[in-house]
């Protein structure tokens, strides 16, 4: 059996289960090495709180998207899988989608003006809907990139929070 993402991530950070559990205790979250082992070996389902904890300990916000998009029954249906990308790629994808949407906005207005989607409009509507979904995933990718940069201390967390909370 292949290692779970939780085991791979712990190994990537060269931590033992005991070290992870000690760090969890410092964060006032009791986690026993035996439970972590069972989670890592796929014998116990991880809880959302445990995912948040491990994400914080490892500095890996991608664990949250992994859990929500691949393991959570609700998230599997509603949360897209987000890839970690370079900022330049994210920005180019976003600009491409926004340019496409600008060109498509008149058609979207035509389609939706009467509050219904007619049979001859469905194809165009679905095309626009898919592009909007793609843009949404690109936005989520940007958010994940920011969270990773904050976790890696490549963005000043204090300054970032100060501006966010203005």
N, C-alpha and C positions, 0 to 999 in steps of 0.2 A: 504494500500500500504506500502511495506517495505521501510525503509530509503535508500537513495542512499548512495554510498560509500563516497560521499563528506560530507553528513550530519553525517554519522557514524564517519568519521575521525575528523570532528570538535568537535563532542561530546566526542570522545575519549580523545581529548586534553583539554576538559573542557573550551572551548572558546565560547563566544557568537558571533552572526553574527556581531554585532557592533565592537567587539574586532578584529575580522578577517578583517573587512573593514578598521579599524583604522591602522592595521598593513600593509594592502595593500597600504594605503595612504603614509605611511612612505617609502614604496618601489616605490613611484611615479606611482602607478597603481590605478586609481579610480575604486572602486568597491562599489556599493551601497548595503546596507543590503537587500533591496527588490529583487534585482537581485540574490543575493546569496541564498535567500529563495526560489526563483523560480527554481534555479539550483538544490538546495538540494531536492526539491519536484518533480523534473523531469518535470517541466513545461517549462523550457528553456533549450536549449542545451548549454553546457559549451563549451567555445572556448579553443583551445590549449594554448593560452596565460594565460587564467584563470587557467587552470590545472597546468601550470608551477608555477604560483603565489601561488596557494593553496599548491602545493607540497613543495614549499620553506617555506611558513608560518608554515605549520604543521611539516616540517622536515620528509616528507613522500614521497620519490621518487617512491614508488610503485604506487602512483596515476597516474604517467605518463604512466607506462606500462598498468595500468587498462584502461586508456582512449584510448591509441593507439590500444590495442588488442581487446577491447570490444565495443568502441563507434565510433571511427574514421572509416569511410567507407573504406579507403585504408588500414589502419592498421589492420582491421579485417581480411583482406585477407593475409597480409604479415608479421604482427608482432605477434610472439607467446606470449601466456599468460605465464608469468614467475612467478613461486612461490618463495616466500621468504623461504630460507632454511638455515640451519646451515652451517658454512664454512666447517666443516668436511664432511658433506654429499655432498656438492658441489664438493669438491676435490675428494672424492671417486668415484662419478659418472663420473667426468672428466677422472680420471685415468682408470676406467673401459672402457669407450668409446675409449680412446686412445689406450689401449691394444687391444681391439677388432679391431680397425682400422689398427693397425700394422699387425695383423694376416690377414686382408682382403686386404691389399694394393696390393699384387701380383694379386689377382683376379680383382681388379679394373683396374689395368694396362692392363690385358688381355682383359677385356671388352671394354675399351676405346681406345686401341692402334690404331684401324683402323678408329676412329672417328665416329663410328656407334655403335648402340646397337641392336644386332640381337635378334630375338624372343627367342632363347635359353639362352640369357644373361639377359633378362629383370628381371627375378625373383631375381637374385643375385644383379643386379644393384639397384633395388628398395630397397632391404634389406640394402645395403651400404648407399644409399641415406637417408633412415630413420635413420640410426645410425648417419650420419652426421648432420641431423636435430636435433637429440637428443643432440648431442655434442654442437651444436650452442645454444640451449636453456640453456644448463648447463653453457656455457660461459656467456650468458645474465644474468643468475642467479647470477653468481660471480660478474658481474658488478653491479647488483642491490644491492647485499650484500655490496660491497664497498661503493656505494653511500649512503646506509643507515648508515654505520659505520661513514662515513664522516659527515652526517647530525646529528648523535648522538654524534659527537665529540669524537669518540672512536679511530679515526685515525687522526693524526695531519694534518689538511688541508693544512697549509702553507708548510710543509715538503713534503707532497704528491704532491702538485702542482709544487713545486720546481723540484722534480725528474721527474714528467711527462713532464715538459717543457724543460728538458735538451736537 
